[in-house]
């Protein structure tokens, strides 16, 4: 699935991922390929993106997560 993590002027991650784990407002959630569409706010915490080459983590103070069957977008 295609994942983008970005601010207005900066892109932190833009690529293919196996999963994305994020600190949702109601608790941690993991997004996998073909996930049902949803939009949720994010609280402060750590986003983990797992790829075929390992994983990357991103510390955030909040944001919005939009999920669609082909991937996910995080706006910080």
C-alpha positions as CSV (number, residue, x, y, z in Angstrom):
1,X,0.0,0.0,0.0
2,X,1.1,3.6,-0.6
3,X,1.8,5.7,2.5
4,X,2.5,9.4,2.7
5,X,3.4,11.2,5.9
6,X,3.7,15.0,5.4
7,X,3.4,18.5,6.7
8,X,2.6,21.5,4.5
9,X,6.2,22.1,3.4
10,X,7.8,18.7,4.2
11,X,7.4,15.1,3.3
12,X,8.6,12.6,5.9
13,X,7.7,9.4,4.1
14,X,6.3,8.6,0.6
15,X,6.5,5.0,-0.5
16,X,5.2,1.5,-0.3
17,X,4.6,-0.1,3.1
18,X,3.4,-3.3,4.6
19,X,1.6,-1.6,7.5
20,X,1.3,1.7,9.3
21,X,0.6,1.9,13.1
22,X,-0.5,5.2,14.5
23,X,-1.7,6.7,17.8
24,X,-5.4,7.3,17.0
25,X,-7.5,9.6,19.2
26,X,-9.3,6.6,20.6
27,X,-6.3,4.3,20.7
28,X,-3.5,2.8,18.6
29,X,-4.5,1.4,15.2
30,X,-2.7,-0.5,12.5
31,X,-3.5,-0.1,8.9
32,X,-2.9,-3.0,6.4
33,X,-3.4,-3.1,2.6
34,X,-7.0,-3.1,1.5
35,X,-8.1,-1.5,4.8
36,X,-11.6,-0.1,5.0
37,X,-11.7,3.7,4.3
38,X,-11.7,6.0,7.4
39,X,-10.6,9.4,8.7
40,X,-9.4,9.9,12.3
41,X,-7.5,12.4,14.3
42,X,-4.1,11.4,15.8
43,X,-2.8,12.3,19.2
44,X,0.9,12.7,20.2
45,X,2.9,9.5,19.9
46,X,4.8,7.4,17.4
47,X,3.9,6.4,13.9
48,X,5.6,3.2,12.7
49,X,5.8,2.4,9.0
50,X,6.8,-1.2,8.2
51,X,8.4,-1.8,4.8
52,X,10.1,-4.8,3.2
53,X,13.4,-3.2,4.2
54,X,12.5,-2.8,7.9
55,X,10.6,-0.1,9.8
56,X,10.8,3.6,10.3
57,X,9.3,5.6,13.2
58,X,8.1,9.2,13.4
59,X,7.4,11.1,16.5
60,X,4.3,13.3,16.1
61,X,2.4,15.8,18.3
62,X,-0.9,15.2,16.5
63,X,-2.5,15.1,13.0
64,X,-5.1,13.5,10.8
65,X,-5.0,10.0,9.2
66,X,-6.9,9.3,6.0
67,X,-7.1,5.6,5.0
68,X,-8.3,4.2,1.7
69,X,-8.1,0.7,0.2
70,X,-4.9,1.6,-1.7
71,X,-3.0,3.3,1.2
72,X,-3.0,6.0,3.8
73,X,-2.1,9.6,4.2
74,X,-1.0,11.3,7.5
75,X,-1.1,15.1,7.6
76,X,0.8,16.6,10.5
